[in-house]
Amino acid sequence: MKFTGKVYKFGSNIDTDAIIPARYLNTFDPKELARHCMEDADAEFPNKVKTGDMIVADKNFGCGSSREHAPIAIKAAGVSCVIAHSFARIFYRNAINIGLPILESPEAADAIQEGDEVEVELENGMIRNLRTDEVYQATPFPDFMQGIMAQGGLINYVKEKNND
């Protein structure tokens, strides 16, 4: 899986309330969640993000509550990948479960700037900043986790495996 997109940059400790505010948790409709994605961190984000764009963040992205709404909102907003210095563990697991590609790379998170265009090769963990041509390495996911993301999430992956 390969992605190319414009970067929206966020800082440390972006919690699940900033990703999808609690006032919108009365729905699981991905389109409705996407309309409010990141609005408490950047009120214009839902209006400016385009399909394929990426989020780059500092440390502890997705901290806070364990709500699955957060990665669902990000994926439904069209974000192709989230790159961060580090992720809160429950967000990390929820992102994998719904098939949202995420990569930990402190070097990429530090160097990539808002508005940069980035290319990601998920299978080998390569991250390239197309503005600077710098390349960063993230630890690639094992094959089964890449399979989960390729199938769009854990449920689809299990269904596919049961059909084999």
C-alpha positions as CSV (number, residue, x, y, z in Angstrom):
1,M,0.0,0.0,0.0
2,K,1.4,3.4,-1.0
3,F,-0.1,6.8,-0.1
4,T,0.7,10.3,-1.2
5,G,-0.9,13.4,0.5
6,K,-0.6,16.8,2.0
7,V,0.3,17.0,5.6
8,Y,-1.7,18.6,8.5
9,K,0.6,18.9,11.5
10,F,-0.5,18.6,15.1
11,G,1.5,18.7,18.4
12,S,1.7,16.3,21.4
13,N,-1.1,14.8,23.4
14,I,-3.8,15.2,20.9
15,D,-6.5,13.4,22.7
16,T,-9.6,11.7,21.5
17,D,-11.8,14.7,22.5
18,A,-9.7,16.9,20.1
19,I,-10.0,14.2,17.4
20,I,-13.8,13.9,17.8
21,P,-15.4,16.0,20.5
22,A,-17.7,14.1,22.9
23,R,-20.7,16.1,21.8
24,Y,-20.7,14.0,18.6
25,L,-20.5,10.6,20.2
26,N,-24.2,10.0,19.8
27,T,-23.6,8.7,16.3
28,F,-21.4,6.0,14.7
29,D,-22.1,7.4,11.2
30,P,-18.6,7.8,9.7
31,K,-19.7,10.7,7.4
32,E,-21.2,12.6,10.4
33,L,-18.0,12.0,12.4
34,A,-15.8,13.1,9.5
35,R,-17.6,16.5,9.5
36,H,-16.3,17.1,13.0
37,C,-12.9,15.4,12.8
38,M,-10.1,17.4,14.6
39,E,-12.3,20.5,14.8
40,D,-11.3,21.1,18.5
41,A,-7.7,21.1,17.4
42,D,-8.2,23.0,14.2
43,A,-11.7,24.3,13.5
44,E,-11.0,24.4,9.7
45,F,-9.6,20.9,9.4
46,P,-12.9,19.2,8.3
47,N,-13.3,21.8,5.5
48,K,-9.7,21.7,4.2
49,V,-8.8,18.0,4.5
50,K,-9.0,16.1,1.2
51,T,-9.0,12.4,0.5
52,G,-5.5,11.1,0.7
53,D,-4.1,13.8,3.0
54,M,-2.2,12.8,6.1
55,I,-1.9,13.8,9.7
56,V,1.6,14.2,11.3
57,A,1.7,14.6,15.0
58,D,4.2,14.6,17.9
59,K,4.0,12.4,21.0
60,N,1.0,10.4,22.4
61,F,-1.4,11.0,19.5
62,G,-4.9,9.6,20.4
63,C,-4.6,9.7,24.2
64,G,-7.6,9.9,26.4
65,S,-10.7,7.7,26.2
66,S,-10.8,4.4,24.3
67,R,-13.5,5.5,21.9
68,E,-13.3,3.9,18.4
69,H,-15.0,7.0,17.1
70,A,-11.6,8.8,16.9
71,P,-9.9,6.6,14.2
72,I,-13.2,6.2,12.4
73,A,-13.6,10.0,12.1
74,I,-10.0,10.3,10.8
75,K,-10.5,7.6,8.2
76,A,-13.9,8.8,7.2
77,A,-12.5,12.3,6.7
78,G,-10.3,10.8,4.0
79,V,-7.0,10.8,5.8
80,S,-4.8,8.1,4.3
81,C,-2.2,7.7,7.1
82,V,-1.3,9.1,10.4
83,I,2.4,9.5,11.2
84,A,3.4,10.4,14.8
85,H,6.3,10.3,17.2
86,S,4.2,7.9,19.3
87,F,0.5,6.8,19.7
88,A,-1.5,6.1,22.8
89,R,-1.8,2.3,22.9
90,I,-5.6,2.1,22.8
91,F,-5.8,4.5,19.8
92,Y,-3.1,2.4,18.1
93,R,-5.1,-0.8,18.5
94,N,-8.4,0.9,17.5
95,A,-6.7,2.3,14.3
96,I,-5.5,-1.1,13.3
97,N,-8.9,-2.6,14.0
98,I,-10.6,-0.2,11.6
99,G,-7.9,-0.3,9.0
100,L,-6.4,3.2,9.5
101,P,-2.7,3.1,8.5
102,I,-0.5,4.6,11.3
103,L,3.2,4.8,11.5
104,E,5.5,5.7,14.4
105,S,8.6,7.7,13.3
106,P,10.0,10.3,15.7
107,E,12.4,11.6,12.9
108,A,9.5,12.1,10.4
109,A,7.3,13.6,13.0
110,D,10.0,16.1,13.9
111,A,11.0,17.0,10.4
112,I,7.9,17.1,8.3
113,Q,6.1,20.4,8.2
114,E,2.5,21.5,7.7
115,G,1.7,21.6,4.0
116,D,4.5,19.2,3.0
117,E,3.6,16.5,0.6
118,V,4.5,13.1,1.8
119,E,4.7,9.6,0.2
120,V,4.4,6.5,2.4
121,E,5.1,2.9,1.5
122,L,3.3,1.0,4.2
123,E,4.8,-2.4,3.4
124,N,8.4,-1.3,4.2
125,G,7.7,1.7,6.5
126,M,9.3,4.2,4.2
127,I,8.2,7.8,4.5
128,R,9.5,10.4,2.0
129,N,9.0,14.1,2.2
130,L,8.5,15.2,-1.4
131,R,9.4,18.8,-0.6
132,T,12.8,18.0,0.8
133,D,13.4,14.5,-0.6
134,E,14.3,13.3,2.9
135,V,13.5,9.7,3.7
136,Y,12.5,8.5,7.2
137,Q,12.0,4.9,8.4
138,A,9.2,3.6,10.5
139,T,9.0,0.0,11.6
140,P,6.8,-1.8,9.0
141,F,3.8,-3.8,10.2
142,P,4.0,-7.6,10.1
143,D,2.2,-9.1,7.1
144,F,-1.0,-10.0,9.0
145,M,-1.4,-6.4,10.2
146,Q,-0.8,-5.1,6.7
147,G,-3.5,-7.6,5.6
148,I,-5.9,-6.1,8.2
149,M,-5.3,-2.6,6.8
150,A,-5.5,-3.8,3.2
151,Q,-8.9,-5.4,3.9
152,G,-10.2,-2.1,5.6
153,G,-10.1,-3.4,9.1
154,L,-10.1,-6.5,11.4
155,I,-13.7,-7.5,10.7
156,N,-13.2,-7.6,6.9
157,Y,-9.9,-9.4,7.4
158,V,-11.5,-12.1,9.5
159,K,-14.4,-12.5,7.0
160,E,-11.9,-12.9,4.2
161,K,-9.8,-15.4,6.1
162,N,-12.9,-17.5,6.9
163,N,-13.8,-17.5,3.2
164,D,-10.4,-19.0,2.3
